């Protein structure tokens, strides 16, 4: 592998890890686990009433992790669970959860939007296109690796 590709991959990897760490620090300041933070973020930013399966998909967490976090957040009064069709359950923010998300998640969304707004339109389009293509190609390549 040419060294310029190695350096690019390392730099990209370090940037991804720095972003992940920034979100983890933000979750900690909100007194939430990373998975609880992701659930609160998802429900606040994308709309209430997701199924637990949808939360797993949107938060990139396993069923057990999401289930544990949802039940803890329910005990803490942030979420309520309602029955759906079949075995599906829907997860909703309570009034207290909505108020907490407004204090904890809204500033995160504002920061994300402010950073994106700091780019001009061409830079935003390029960023979106490159990240999308990179993600699709990397997912495809990783999914093609044989089991060991």
C-alpha positions as CSV (number, residue, x, y, z in Angstrom):
1,X,0.0,0.0,0.0
2,X,1.6,3.3,-1.0
3,X,2.5,5.5,2.0
4,X,0.3,8.4,0.9
5,X,-2.7,6.0,1.0
6,X,-1.6,4.8,4.5
7,X,-1.2,8.3,5.7
8,X,-4.6,9.3,4.3
9,X,-6.3,6.3,5.9
10,X,-4.6,7.0,9.3
11,X,-5.6,10.7,9.2
12,X,-9.1,9.8,8.3
13,X,-9.2,7.2,11.0
14,X,-7.9,9.7,13.6
15,X,-10.5,12.2,12.6
16,X,-13.4,9.7,12.9
17,X,-12.1,8.7,16.3
18,X,-11.8,12.3,17.4
19,X,-15.4,12.9,16.4
20,X,-16.5,9.8,18.3
21,X,-14.6,10.9,21.3
22,X,-16.2,14.4,21.2
23,X,-19.7,12.8,21.2
24,X,-18.7,10.5,24.1
25,X,-17.4,13.5,26.1
26,X,-20.7,15.3,25.3
27,X,-22.7,12.2,26.5
28,X,-20.7,12.1,29.7
29,X,-21.4,15.8,30.3
30,X,-25.1,15.0,29.9
31,X,-24.7,12.2,32.4
32,X,-25.7,9.6,29.7
33,X,-24.0,6.6,28.4
34,X,-23.0,6.8,24.7
35,X,-25.9,4.5,23.8
36,X,-28.5,6.5,25.8
37,X,-27.1,9.7,24.3
38,X,-27.6,8.2,20.8
39,X,-31.2,7.1,21.6
40,X,-32.1,10.5,23.0
41,X,-30.4,12.2,20.0
42,X,-32.3,9.9,17.5
43,X,-35.7,10.4,19.1
44,X,-35.2,14.2,19.4
45,X,-33.7,14.8,16.0
46,X,-35.5,12.3,13.8
47,X,-38.9,12.1,15.6
48,X,-40.5,10.2,18.4
49,X,-42.1,6.8,18.2
50,X,-39.3,4.7,16.7
51,X,-39.5,1.0,17.3
52,X,-36.6,-0.5,19.2
53,X,-35.5,-2.2,16.0
54,X,-35.3,1.2,14.3
55,X,-33.3,2.6,17.2
56,X,-30.8,-0.3,16.7
57,X,-30.5,0.5,13.0
58,X,-30.2,4.3,13.5
59,X,-27.9,4.1,16.5
60,X,-25.8,1.2,15.1
61,X,-26.1,-0.6,18.4
62,X,-27.2,-4.2,19.2
63,X,-30.6,-5.2,20.4
64,X,-29.4,-5.9,24.0
65,X,-27.6,-2.6,24.3
66,X,-30.6,-0.6,23.0
67,X,-33.0,-2.6,25.2
68,X,-30.9,-2.1,28.3
69,X,-30.5,1.7,27.6
70,X,-34.2,2.1,26.8
71,X,-35.3,0.4,30.0
72,X,-32.9,2.5,32.1
73,X,-34.1,5.7,30.5
74,X,-37.7,4.5,31.1
75,X,-36.9,4.0,34.8
76,X,-35.3,7.5,34.8
77,X,-38.5,9.0,33.4
78,X,-37.1,10.0,30.0
79,X,-38.8,7.5,27.9
80,X,-42.1,5.6,27.7
81,X,-42.7,2.4,25.7
82,X,-46.0,1.6,24.0
83,X,-47.1,-1.6,22.3
84,X,-46.9,-1.8,18.5
85,X,-48.0,-4.4,16.1
86,X,-46.8,-7.9,16.8
87,X,-43.8,-7.9,19.1
88,X,-42.8,-4.3,18.1
89,X,-42.6,-1.7,20.8
90,X,-42.5,2.0,20.2
91,X,-40.3,4.3,22.2
92,X,-41.4,7.8,23.0
93,X,-39.9,10.7,24.9
94,X,-41.8,11.7,28.0
95,X,-42.3,15.4,28.8
96,X,-39.3,15.2,31.0
97,X,-37.4,13.4,28.2
98,X,-38.3,16.1,25.7
99,X,-37.3,18.8,28.2
100,X,-34.0,17.1,28.9
101,X,-33.3,16.5,25.2
102,X,-34.0,20.2,24.5
103,X,-31.2,21.0,27.0
104,X,-28.8,18.2,26.1
105,X,-29.4,17.4,22.4
106,X,-30.5,20.8,20.9
107,X,-27.1,22.4,21.5
108,X,-25.4,19.4,19.8
109,X,-27.7,19.8,16.7
110,X,-27.0,23.6,16.7
111,X,-23.2,22.9,16.8
112,X,-23.5,20.4,14.0
113,X,-25.5,22.8,11.9
114,X,-23.2,25.7,12.6
115,X,-20.2,23.7,11.5
116,X,-21.9,22.7,8.3
117,X,-23.0,26.3,7.7
118,X,-19.4,27.4,8.0
119,X,-18.7,25.7,4.7
120,X,-19.8,27.3,1.5
121,X,-22.4,25.4,-0.6
122,X,-19.8,23.8,-2.9
123,X,-17.8,22.5,0.2
124,X,-20.9,21.1,1.7
125,X,-21.8,19.3,-1.5
126,X,-18.3,17.9,-1.8
127,X,-18.2,16.8,1.8
128,X,-21.5,15.1,1.5
129,X,-20.7,13.3,-1.7
130,X,-17.2,12.2,-0.7
131,X,-18.3,10.9,2.7
132,X,-21.3,9.1,1.1
133,X,-19.1,7.4,-1.5
134,X,-16.4,6.5,1.0
135,X,-18.9,5.0,3.4
136,X,-20.6,2.9,0.8
137,X,-17.4,1.6,-0.6
138,X,-15.9,0.8,2.8
139,X,-19.0,-0.9,4.0
140,X,-19.0,-3.0,0.9
141,X,-15.3,-3.9,1.2
142,X,-15.6,-4.8,4.9
143,X,-18.7,-6.8,4.3
144,X,-16.8,-8.8,1.7
145,X,-14.1,-9.9,4.1
146,X,-14.4,-13.6,4.9
147,X,-14.9,-14.9,8.4
148,X,-11.9,-16.2,10.3
